[in-house]
Amino acid sequence: MYRAFKQETHMQLKAVIIVGSVRQNRLADRVLKMILATIQNSYECDVIDPLVMPFGFVKTPIFHYDEERNGAPQWLIKAEKLIKESDAIVVITPEYNHSLSPIAASIIDHFGVDTYKCKASAVVSYSIGKLGGIRAADQGKILLNKLGAICVPHVLSISEADKKISQHGVILNKSLLISLKKLMKDLKWYTMAFKTQRERFGELN
Ligand SMILES: Cc1cc2nc3c(=O)[nH]c(=O)nc-3n(C[C@H](O)[C@H](O)[C@H](O)COP(=O)(O)O)c2cc1C
């Protein structure tokens, strides 16, 4: 079985990364660089960055526009397209007050179930503290699962992320490297499983 999985790696896979911080000097940039350096081995990857696309609190979610998205801002239309065309979604979130970051939740809330369903997903949480934002990761998983982007079980919650990842996104900690590799392997398996199923039978209504 595993051999068959390895042979299938020629599949063209697309991922989108949602960045969950707009804080000045955000640690998110290190985490993003780290993820990009790894995920691009297996996926064509795009980034939804709220410092580039002006997400704030949801005023008009994309599904409140008509089907052609007339009147919607171009950046929102683009973000919807990126998620819709992706095979996997990775949410990078810090833990803010024991919760998923508000901007990560808000980005996700701009889109409906149809944008997410029948895909694989993963949450990468981080903090400067000892728990690595595990509570934020759990909340993110519940949200993504509810939307039909099914989360891999493996948890990548990076404690003391400021010490374990360099400014250039280089991993400085062996356990983090092992955990990241495990997450990517699992995510790829889930991604291929959902993609294969979508291509054979279409998406669920
Ligand atoms: C509003 C706020 C709330 C925070 N709450 C937590 C928390 O609940 N748990 C934790 O471990 N760290 C917490 N932190 C510290 C973050 O781990 C740290 O600031 C980290 O750099 C945030 O990621 P960012 O720089 O990418 O925004 C909090 C930071 C902020 C700004």
The ligand as an SDF file (V2000), in Angstrom:
LIG
                    3D

 31 33  0  0  0  0  0  0  0  0999 V2000
   -2.9410   39.4010   21.7400 C   0  0  0  0  0  0  0  0  0  0  0  0
   -1.9490   38.3200   22.0600 C   0  0  0  0  0  0  0  0  0  0  0  0
   -2.3510   37.2150   22.7900 C   0  0  0  0  0  0  0  0  0  0  0  0
   -1.4360   36.1880   23.0780 C   0  0  0  0  0  0  0  0  0  0  0  0
   -1.8800   35.0710   23.7210 N   0  0  0  0  0  0  0  0  0  0  0  0
   -1.0600   34.0160   23.8590 C   0  0  0  0  0  0  0  0  0  0  0  0
   -1.5490   32.7820   24.3820 C   0  0  0  0  0  0  0  0  0  0  0  0
   -2.7060   32.6280   24.7160 O   0  0  0  0  0  0  0  0  0  0  0  0
   -0.6810   31.7390   24.4790 N   0  0  0  0  0  0  0  0  0  0  0  0
    0.6360   31.8500   24.1050 C   0  0  0  0  0  0  0  0  0  0  0  0
    1.3690   30.8790   24.2300 O   0  0  0  0  0  0  0  0  0  0  0  0
    1.1150   33.0000   23.6000 N   0  0  0  0  0  0  0  0  0  0  0  0
    0.3150   34.0840   23.4530 C   0  0  0  0  0  0  0  0  0  0  0  0
    0.7770   35.2530   22.9210 N   0  0  0  0  0  0  0  0  0  0  0  0
    2.1960   35.3470   22.5640 C   0  0  0  0  0  0  0  0  0  0  0  0
    2.4260   34.8550   21.1180 C   0  0  0  0  0  0  0  0  0  0  0  0
    2.7920   33.5030   21.1760 O   0  0  0  0  0  0  0  0  0  0  0  0
    3.5310   35.6560   20.4340 C   0  0  0  0  0  0  0  0  0  0  0  0
    3.2810   37.0450   20.5370 O   0  0  0  0  0  0  0  0  0  0  0  0
    3.7010   35.2960   18.9740 C   0  0  0  0  0  0  0  0  0  0  0  0
    4.8110   36.0000   18.4650 O   0  0  0  0  0  0  0  0  0  0  0  0
    2.4540   35.6480   18.1590 C   0  0  0  0  0  0  0  0  0  0  0  0
    2.6120   35.3420   16.8120 O   0  0  0  0  0  0  0  0  0  0  0  0
    2.7830   36.5130   15.7080 P   0  0  0  0  0  0  0  0  0  0  0  0
    4.0270   37.2840   16.1090 O   0  0  0  0  0  0  0  0  0  0  0  0
    2.9700   35.8070   14.3990 O   0  0  0  0  0  0  0  0  0  0  0  0
    1.5540   37.3510   15.7410 O   0  0  0  0  0  0  0  0  0  0  0  0
   -0.1030   36.2910   22.6420 C   0  0  0  0  0  0  0  0  0  0  0  0
    0.2890   37.4260   21.9240 C   0  0  0  0  0  0  0  0  0  0  0  0
   -0.6120   38.4150   21.6120 C   0  0  0  0  0  0  0  0  0  0  0  0
   -0.1680   39.5780   20.7690 C   0  0  0  0  0  0  0  0  0  0  0  0
  1  2  1  0
  2  3  1  0
  2 30  2  0
  3  4  2  0
  4  5  1  0
  4 28  1  0
  5  6  2  0
  6  7  1  0
  6 13  1  0
  7  8  2  0
  7  9  1  0
  9 10  1  0
 10 11  2  0
 10 12  1  0
 12 13  2  0
 13 14  1  0
 14 15  1  0
 14 28  1  0
 15 16  1  0
 16 17  1  0
 16 18  1  0
 18 19  1  0
 18 20  1  0
 20 21  1  0
 20 22  1  0
 22 23  1  0
 23 24  1  0
 24 25  2  0
 24 26  1  0
 24 27  1  0
 28 29  2  0
 29 30  1  0
 30 31  1  0
M  END
$$$$
